[in-house]
Amino acid sequence: MSGNQQVLDLLSTIEKLKNNLLSHQSVVTNNTDLLKKQDTEIRYMRERLKRLNWHLRESRDLCQRKSDRAKNHEEACSKRDQNLNETINKCNTRIADLDREKQALILECMQGNEVFEELHRMVNTAEAGDGAQCADNEAILRFLAAGEKISGR
């Protein structure tokens, strides 16, 4: 019996090993299914990451373009403002120069000009409180209109 017993023991061991193998095959199948699901999820996540990176690049590029446009606009406005300020300053300087030239011409014309001297004398008299101020003002206006020399009152 010992030979039969050994065969039975071997058959029993084979049966146990077969059951263990089936159990392990089931675990391997489950693990394989889990790995496939994880691989699918990893592929999905990689694709999603690619899309997110693409959107991120697009957003950064858009922000950079907007920033560049704003900077260029600010520089252009600043440059225009500088040009306008320079032009205004040049005009103000030219106006001041023209005013000085005008005053010099007026003084030059007044010196030695009997008409202007008489007019100046009449204005000074009127400002001094002469009673005939209105009459003097009318005389000045007539004088300027007629272009005649006023002999005085």
SEPAVO-923861 format. One record per residue: residue in three letters; x, z, y of N, C-alpha, C in turn; residue number from 1. Coordinates in steps of 0.02 Angstrom, whole numbers, plus 32768, in hexadecimal, padded with zeros to 4 digits. Each point is the difference from the previous one (the first is absolute). Layout:
<rs>
+-----+------+------+------+------+------+------+------+------+------+-----+
| res |  n.u |  n.w |  n.v | ca.u | ca.w | ca.v |  c.u |  c.w |  c.v |   n |
+-----+------+------+------+------+------+------+------+------+------+-----+
| ALA |    X |    Z |    Y |    X |    Z |    Y |    X |    Z |    Y | NUM |
...
+-----+------+------+------+------+------+------+------+------+------+-----+
</rs>
This chain:
<rs>
+-----+------+------+------+------+------+------+------+------+------+-----+
| res |  n.u |  n.w |  n.v | ca.u | ca.w | ca.v |  c.u |  c.w |  c.v |   n |
+-----+------+------+------+------+------+------+------+------+------+-----+
| MET | 8026 | 8000 | 7FC6 | 7FDA | 8000 | 803A | 8029 | 8000 | 803F |   1 |
| SER | 8034 | 8010 | 7FF6 | 8029 | 8004 | 803B | 8008 | 7FBB | 801E |   2 |
| GLY | 8001 | 7FCD | 7FD9 | 8006 | 7FBC | 801A | 7FC0 | 7FEC | 8023 |   3 |
| ASN | 7FC7 | 8013 | 7FE1 | 7FC1 | 7FF1 | 8020 | 7FF7 | 8029 | 8040 |   4 |
| GLN | 8017 | 803D | 7FFD | 7FFB | 802C | 803A | 8029 | 7FE4 | 8039 |   5 |
| GLN | 8038 | 7FE7 | 7FEF | 802B | 7FE3 | 8034 | 7FDF | 7FC3 | 801F |   6 |
| VAL | 7FE0 | 7FD9 | 7FD7 | 7FDE | 7FC4 | 8018 | 7FC6 | 8016 | 802C |   7 |
| LEU | 7FDB | 8033 | 7FE9 | 7FC8 | 8019 | 8028 | 8019 | 801D | 8042 |   8 |
| ASP | 8035 | 8024 | 7FFC | 801D | 801C | 803E | 8016 | 7FC7 | 802F |   9 |
| LEU | 801E | 7FCD | 7FE3 | 8016 | 7FC7 | 8029 | 7FC3 | 7FDD | 801E |  10 |
| LEU | 7FCC | 7FF8 | 7FD7 | 7FC3 | 7FE0 | 8019 | 7FE1 | 802A | 8038 |  11 |
| SER | 8000 | 8040 | 7FF6 | 7FE4 | 802E | 8033 | 802A | 7FFC | 803F |  12 |
| THR | 8041 | 7FFE | 7FF9 | 802D | 7FFB | 8039 | 7FF7 | 7FBD | 8023 |  13 |
| ILE | 7FF7 | 7FCB | 7FD9 | 7FF5 | 7FBD | 801C | 7FBF | 8000 | 8026 |  14 |
| GLU | 7FCD | 8020 | 7FE3 | 7FBE | 8003 | 8021 | 8005 | 8026 | 8042 |  15 |
| LYS | 8024 | 8038 | 8000 | 800A | 8026 | 803D | 8026 | 7FD7 | 8034 |  16 |
| LEU | 8035 | 7FDF | 7FE9 | 8028 | 7FD7 | 802D | 7FD6 | 7FC6 | 801B |  17 |
| LYS | 7FD5 | 7FE5 | 7FD4 | 7FD5 | 7FC9 | 8015 | 7FD0 | 8019 | 8036 |  18 |
| ASN | 7FE3 | 803B | 7FF6 | 7FD3 | 801E | 8032 | 8026 | 800E | 8042 |  19 |
| ASN | 803C | 801B | 7FF8 | 802A | 800C | 803B | 800F | 7FBF | 8025 |  20 |
| LEU | 800F | 7FCC | 7FD7 | 800F | 7FBF | 801E | 7FC3 | 7FE5 | 8024 |  21 |
| LEU | 7FC5 | 8006 | 7FE2 | 7FC3 | 7FE9 | 8021 | 7FF4 | 8027 | 8040 |  22 |
| SER | 800C | 8041 | 7FFC | 7FF8 | 802B | 803B | 8031 | 7FEA | 8037 |  23 |
| HIS | 803E | 7FF4 | 7FEC | 8033 | 7FEA | 8031 | 7FEF | 7FBB | 801B |  24 |
| GLN | 7FE5 | 7FD5 | 7FD3 | 7FED | 7FBD | 8018 | 7FC8 | 8005 | 8033 |  25 |
| SER | 7FD2 | 802E | 7FF5 | 7FCA | 800B | 8030 | 801C | 8019 | 8043 |  26 |
| VAL | 8030 | 802E | 7FFC | 8020 | 801A | 803D | 8026 | 7FC8 | 8022 |  27 |
| VAL | 8024 | 7FD8 | 7FD8 | 8026 | 7FC7 | 801D | 7FD0 | 7FCF | 8020 |  28 |
| THR | 7FC8 | 7FF2 | 7FE0 | 7FCE | 7FD2 | 801C | 7FE5 | 801C | 8041 |  29 |
| ASN | 7FEF | 8040 | 8000 | 7FE7 | 8020 | 803E | 8035 | 7FFD | 8037 |  30 |
| ASN | 803D | 8010 | 7FED | 8037 | 7FFE | 8031 | 800C | 7FB9 | 801A |  31 |
| THR | 7FFA | 7FCF | 7FD2 | 8008 | 7FBA | 8014 | 7FC9 | 7FED | 8031 |  32 |
| ASP | 7FC2 | 8015 | 7FF1 | 7FC9 | 7FF2 | 802E | 800C | 8021 | 8044 |  33 |
| LEU | 8017 | 803F | 7FFF | 8010 | 8023 | 803F | 8037 | 7FDB | 8026 |  34 |
| LEU | 8033 | 7FEA | 7FDD | 8037 | 7FDC | 8020 | 7FE6 | 7FBF | 801F |  35 |
| LYS | 7FD4 | 7FDD | 7FDD | 7FE4 | 7FC2 | 801B | 7FD8 | 800E | 803F |  36 |
| LYS | 7FD7 | 8036 | 7FFE | 7FD9 | 8013 | 803B | 802F | 8012 | 803A |  37 |
| GLN | 8035 | 8026 | 7FF0 | 802F | 8013 | 8034 | 8025 | 7FC3 | 801C |  38 |
| ASP | 8011 | 7FD1 | 7FD3 | 8020 | 7FC3 | 8018 | 7FD2 | 7FD9 | 802E |  39 |
| THR | 7FC0 | 7FFC | 7FED | 7FCF | 7FDE | 802A | 7FFA | 8023 | 8044 |  40 |
| GLU | 7FFC | 8042 | 7FFE | 7FFC | 8026 | 803E | 803F | 7FF8 | 802B |  41 |
| ILE | 8039 | 7FFF | 7FDF | 803F | 7FF6 | 8025 | 8002 | 7FBB | 8020 |  42 |
| ARG | 7FEA | 7FCC | 7FDB | 7FFE | 7FBD | 801D | 7FD0 | 7FFE | 803C |  43 |
| TYR | 7FC6 | 8020 | 7FF8 | 7FD0 | 8003 | 8036 | 801E | 8023 | 803E |  44 |
| MET | 8021 | 8039 | 7FF4 | 801E | 8026 | 8036 | 8038 | 7FD8 | 8022 |  45 |
| ARG | 8027 | 7FDB | 7FD8 | 8035 | 7FD6 | 801D | 7FE3 | 7FCA | 802D |  46 |
| GLU | 7FCA | 7FE0 | 7FE7 | 7FDF | 7FCC | 8029 | 7FE3 | 801F | 803F |  47 |
| ARG | 7FE2 | 803A | 7FF9 | 7FE5 | 8022 | 803B | 8038 | 8012 | 8031 |  48 |
| LEU | 8037 | 8018 | 7FE6 | 8039 | 8010 | 802A | 801B | 7FC2 | 8024 |  49 |
| LYS | 8002 | 7FC8 | 7FDD | 8016 | 7FC1 | 8020 | 7FD1 | 7FEE | 8039 |  50 |
| ARG | 7FBF | 8005 | 7FF4 | 7FCF | 7FF0 | 8035 | 8007 | 8030 | 803B |  51 |
| LEU | 8009 | 8040 | 7FF1 | 8008 | 8031 | 8035 | 803F | 7FF3 | 8029 |  52 |
| ASN | 8036 | 7FEF | 7FDD | 803F | 7FEF | 8023 | 7FF7 | 7FC2 | 802B |  53 |
| TRP | 7FDB | 7FCF | 7FE6 | 7FF4 | 7FC3 | 8028 | 7FD8 | 8011 | 803E |  54 |
| HIS | 7FCB | 8028 | 7FF8 | 7FD7 | 8015 | 8039 | 8029 | 8029 | 8032 |  55 |
| LEU | 802B | 802A | 7FE5 | 802B | 8028 | 802C | 802E | 7FD3 | 8029 |  56 |
| ARG | 801E | 7FCE | 7FE0 | 802C | 7FD1 | 8024 | 7FD9 | 7FDB | 8035 |  57 |
| GLU | 7FC4 | 7FE9 | 7FED | 7FD6 | 7FDC | 8030 | 7FEF | 802D | 803C |  58 |
| SER | 7FEE | 803E | 7FF2 | 7FEF | 802E | 8036 | 803C | 800E | 802D |  59 |
| ARG | 803A | 800A | 7FE1 | 803D | 800B | 8028 | 8010 | 7FC3 | 802B |  60 |
| ASP | 7FFA | 7FC5 | 7FE2 | 800E | 7FC3 | 8026 | 7FCF | 7FF9 | 803B |  61 |
| LEU | 7FC1 | 800E | 7FF2 | 7FCD | 7FFC | 8035 | 800F | 8032 | 8038 |  62 |
| CYS | 8010 | 803D | 7FEC | 8012 | 8033 | 8032 | 803D | 7FEC | 8028 |  63 |
| GLN | 8031 | 7FE4 | 7FDE | 803D | 7FEA | 8023 | 7FF1 | 7FC8 | 8031 |  64 |
| ARG | 7FD6 | 7FD0 | 7FEA | 7FED | 7FC9 | 802D | 7FDC | 801B | 803D |  65 |
| LYS | 7FD1 | 802E | 7FF5 | 7FDB | 801D | 8038 | 8030 | 8026 | 802E |  66 |
| SER | 802D | 8025 | 7FE2 | 8031 | 8025 | 8028 | 802C | 7FD1 | 8028 |  67 |
| ASP | 8016 | 7FCA | 7FE0 | 802A | 7FCF | 8023 | 7FD9 | 7FDF | 8039 |  68 |
| ARG | 7FC1 | 7FEE | 7FF3 | 7FD7 | 7FE2 | 8036 | 7FF7 | 8031 | 8039 |  69 |
| ALA | 7FF2 | 803F | 7FF0 | 7FF7 | 8032 | 8035 | 8040 | 8009 | 8027 |  70 |
| LYS | 8038 | 8002 | 7FDD | 8041 | 8008 | 8022 | 800E | 7FC4 | 802C |  71 |
| ASN | 7FF4 | 7FC4 | 7FE6 | 800B | 7FC3 | 8027 | 7FD2 | 7FFF | 803D |  72 |
| HIS | 7FC1 | 8014 | 7FF5 | 7FD0 | 8002 | 8038 | 8016 | 8032 | 8035 |  73 |
| GLU | 8017 | 803A | 7FE8 | 8017 | 8034 | 802F | 803D | 7FE7 | 8026 |  74 |
| GLU | 802F | 7FDF | 7FDD | 803A | 7FE5 | 8022 | 7FED | 7FCA | 8032 |  75 |
| ALA | 7FD0 | 7FD5 | 7FEC | 7FEA | 7FCB | 802E | 7FDE | 801E | 803D |  76 |
| CYS | 7FD6 | 8032 | 7FF5 | 7FDE | 8021 | 8039 | 8033 | 8022 | 802C |  77 |
| SER | 8030 | 8021 | 7FE1 | 8034 | 8022 | 8027 | 8028 | 7FCD | 8028 |  78 |
| LYS | 8010 | 7FC8 | 7FE1 | 8026 | 7FCC | 8022 | 7FD7 | 7FE3 | 803A |  79 |
| ARG | 7FBE | 7FF4 | 7FF4 | 7FD4 | 7FE7 | 8036 | 7FFD | 8033 | 8039 |  80 |
| ASP | 7FF9 | 8040 | 7FEE | 7FFE | 8035 | 8033 | 8040 | 8000 | 8029 |  81 |
| GLN | 8039 | 7FFA | 7FDE | 8040 | 7FFE | 8024 | 8003 | 7FC5 | 802E |  82 |
| ASN | 7FEB | 7FC5 | 7FE8 | 8000 | 7FC4 | 802A | 7FD2 | 8009 | 803C |  83 |
| LEU | 7FC5 | 801C | 7FF4 | 7FD1 | 800B | 8037 | 801D | 8031 | 8033 |  84 |
| ASN | 801F | 8036 | 7FE7 | 801E | 8030 | 802E | 8038 | 7FE1 | 8028 |  85 |
| GLU | 8029 | 7FD7 | 7FE0 | 8036 | 7FDD | 8024 | 7FE3 | 7FD2 | 8035 |  86 |
| THR | 7FCC | 7FDB | 7FEE | 7FE0 | 7FD2 | 802F | 7FE2 | 8026 | 803B |  87 |
| ILE | 7FDE | 8037 | 7FF1 | 7FE2 | 8029 | 8035 | 8036 | 801C | 802E |  88 |
| ASN | 8036 | 8018 | 7FE3 | 8037 | 801B | 8029 | 801E | 7FC9 | 802B |  89 |
| LYS | 8009 | 7FC4 | 7FE4 | 801B | 7FC9 | 8028 | 7FD0 | 7FEF | 803A |  90 |
| CYS | 7FBF | 7FFE | 7FF0 | 7FCF | 7FF1 | 8035 | 8000 | 8036 | 8036 |  91 |
| ASN | 8002 | 803F | 7FEB | 8002 | 8036 | 8032 | 803F | 7FFD | 802B |  92 |
| THR | 8038 | 7FF0 | 7FE1 | 803E | 7FF8 | 8026 | 7FFA | 7FC6 | 8031 |  93 |
| ARG | 7FE4 | 7FC9 | 7FE9 | 7FF7 | 7FC5 | 802B | 7FD1 | 800F | 8039 |  94 |
| ILE | 7FCA | 8025 | 7FF2 | 7FD0 | 8013 | 8035 | 8023 | 802B | 8034 |  95 |
| ALA | 8028 | 8030 | 7FEA | 8024 | 802B | 802F | 8030 | 7FD6 | 802A |  96 |
| ASP | 8023 | 7FD0 | 7FE0 | 802E | 7FD4 | 8024 | 7FDA | 7FD7 | 8034 |  97 |
| LEU | 7FC6 | 7FE5 | 7FEC | 7FD8 | 7FD7 | 802F | 7FE6 | 802B | 8039 |  98 |
| ASP | 7FEC | 803E | 7FF3 | 7FEA | 802D | 8035 | 8038 | 800D | 8032 |  99 |
| ARG | 803C | 800C | 7FE7 | 803A | 800B | 802D | 800E | 7FC1 | 8029 | 100 |
| GLU | 7FFE | 7FC6 | 7FDF | 800C | 7FC1 | 8025 | 7FCA | 7FF6 | 8035 | 101 |
| LYS | 7FC2 | 8010 | 7FEF | 7FC8 | 7FF8 | 802F | 800A | 802E | 803D | 102 |
| GLN | 8012 | 803F | 7FF2 | 800B | 802F | 8037 | 803A | 7FE9 | 802C | 103 |
| ALA | 8035 | 7FE6 | 7FE1 | 8039 | 7FE7 | 8027 | 7FEB | 7FC5 | 802B | 104 |
| LEU | 7FD7 | 7FD3 | 7FE4 | 7FE8 | 7FC7 | 8027 | 7FD4 | 8016 | 8039 | 105 |
| ILE | 7FD5 | 8030 | 7FF3 | 7FD4 | 801A | 8036 | 8029 | 801E | 8038 | 106 |
| LEU | 8032 | 8029 | 7FED | 802A | 801F | 8034 | 8027 | 7FCB | 8026 | 107 |
| GLU | 8018 | 7FCE | 7FDC | 8026 | 7FCA | 8020 | 7FD3 | 7FDA | 8031 | 108 |
| CYS | 7FC1 | 7FF3 | 7FEC | 7FD1 | 7FDD | 802C | 7FED | 802B | 803C | 109 |
| MET | 7FF9 | 8041 | 7FF5 | 7FEB | 802C | 8037 | 8036 | 8008 | 8034 | 110 |
| GLN | 803E | 8001 | 7FEC | 8036 | 800B | 8030 | 8007 | 7FC2 | 802C | 111 |
| GLY | 7FFB | 800C | 8041 | 8008 | 7FCA | 802F | 7FC3 | 7FD5 | 8007 | 112 |
| ASN | 7FC9 | 800F | 7FDE | 7FC3 | 7FD9 | 8006 | 7FD2 | 8024 | 8030 | 113 |
| GLU | 7FF1 | 7FE1 | 8039 | 7FD8 | 8021 | 8033 | 7FBA | 800F | 7FE7 | 114 |
| VAL | 7FE3 | 7FD5 | 7FD8 | 7FBC | 800B | 7FE7 | 7FFD | 803F | 7FD6 | 115 |
| PHE | 802F | 8006 | 7FD1 | 8000 | 803B | 7FD5 | 8010 | 803F | 8027 | 116 |
| GLU | 802E | 7FFB | 8032 | 800F | 803A | 8028 | 7FC4 | 8017 | 8027 | 117 |
| GLU | 7FDA | 7FD1 | 801E | 7FC3 | 8011 | 8025 | 7FCC | 801E | 7FD1 | 118 |
| LEU | 7FF8 | 7FE3 | 7FC6 | 7FD0 | 8019 | 7FCF | 8013 | 8047 | 7FEB | 119 |
| HIS | 8040 | 800A | 7FF3 | 8018 | 8042 | 7FEC | 7FF3 | 8033 | 8038 | 120 |
| ARG | 800D | 7FEC | 803F | 7FF4 | 802D | 8038 | 7FB6 | 8012 | 8004 | 121 |
| MET | 7FD4 | 7FCF | 7FF4 | 7FB8 | 800C | 8004 | 7FE9 | 802F | 7FC9 | 122 |
| VAL | 801B | 7FF7 | 7FC5 | 7FEE | 802C | 7FC8 | 8017 | 8046 | 800E | 123 |
| ASN | 803D | 8007 | 801A | 8019 | 8043 | 8010 | 7FD5 | 8021 | 8036 | 124 |
| THR | 7FEB | 7FD9 | 8031 | 7FD5 | 801B | 8036 | 7FBE | 8016 | 7FE2 | 125 |
| ALA | 7FE3 | 7FD8 | 7FD4 | 7FC0 | 8011 | 7FE2 | 8006 | 803F | 7FD5 | 126 |
| GLU | 8038 | 8007 | 7FDD | 800A | 803B | 7FD6 | 800C | 803E | 802B | 127 |
| ALA | 801A | 7FF6 | 803D | 800E | 803A | 802B | 7FC0 | 801D | 801D | 128 |
| GLY | 7FC8 | 7FE0 | 7FF6 | 7FC1 | 801B | 8016 | 7FE8 | 7FE4 | 8042 | 129 |
| ASP | 8015 | 7FC4 | 800F | 7FE9 | 7FDF | 803D | 7FB4 | 7FF9 | 7FFC | 130 |
| GLY | 7FDD | 800C | 8036 | 7FB8 | 7FFD | 8001 | 7FE4 | 7FBC | 7FF0 | 131 |
| ALA | 8025 | 7FCE | 800B | 7FE8 | 7FBC | 7FF6 | 8016 | 7FE6 | 7FBC | 132 |
| GLN | 7FFF | 802A | 7FCE | 8018 | 7FED | 7FBD | 7FD8 | 7FC7 | 7FE3 | 133 |
| CYS | 7FBE | 8004 | 8005 | 7FD6 | 7FCA | 7FE5 | 800C | 7FBF | 8025 | 134 |
| ALA | 8007 | 8004 | 8042 | 800D | 7FC4 | 8027 | 8043 | 7FE3 | 7FED | 135 |
| ASP | 8032 | 802B | 7FF5 | 8042 | 7FE8 | 7FEC | 7FFD | 7FDE | 7FBC | 136 |
| ASN | 7FDA | 801E | 7FD2 | 7FFA | 7FE3 | 7FBD | 7FDF | 7FBB | 8005 | 137 |
| GLU | 7FCD | 7FFA | 802B | 7FE0 | 7FBF | 8009 | 8030 | 7FCE | 801F | 138 |
| ALA | 8029 | 8017 | 802E | 8031 | 7FD5 | 8020 | 8034 | 7FE9 | 7FCD | 139 |
| ILE | 8013 | 802D | 7FD4 | 8030 | 7FEE | 7FCC | 7FE3 | 7FCA | 7FD3 | 140 |
| LEU | 7FC0 | 8009 | 7FED | 7FE0 | 7FCF | 7FD5 | 7FFA | 7FBD | 8022 | 141 |
| ARG | 7FED | 8000 | 8042 | 7FFC | 7FC1 | 8025 | 8045 | 7FE0 | 8004 | 142 |
| PHE | 8032 | 802A | 800C | 8044 | 7FE7 | 8006 | 8016 | 7FDE | 7FBF | 143 |
| LEU | 7FF3 | 8021 | 7FC9 | 8014 | 7FE4 | 7FC0 | 7FDA | 7FC0 | 7FF1 | 144 |
| ALA | 7FC0 | 7FFE | 8014 | 7FD7 | 7FC5 | 7FF3 | 8016 | 7FC6 | 802D | 145 |
| ALA | 800E | 800E | 803E | 8010 | 7FCA | 802F | 804A | 7FEF | 7FFE | 146 |
| GLY | 8029 | 802E | 7FEB | 8048 | 7FF3 | 7FFE | 801F | 8004 | 8046 | 147 |
| GLU | 7FDE | 8022 | 802F | 8019 | 8006 | 8044 | 8024 | 8042 | 8008 | 148 |
| LYS | 8029 | 8004 | 8034 | 8022 | 803E | 8010 | 7FD1 | 802A | 802A | 149 |
| ILE | 7FFA | 8040 | 7FEC | 7FD4 | 802E | 8025 | 8029 | 801D | 8039 | 150 |
| SER | 7FE3 | 7FFE | 803C | 8025 | 8019 | 8039 | 7FF9 | 804B | 8008 | 151 |
| GLY | 7FD2 | 801F | 7FDE | 7FF8 | 8049 | 8001 | 7FC8 | 8016 | 802C | 152 |
| ARG | 7FE5 | 803B | 7FF7 | 7FCA | 801B | 8027 | 8015 | 803C | 8025 | 153 |
+-----+------+------+------+------+------+------+------+------+------+-----+
</rs>
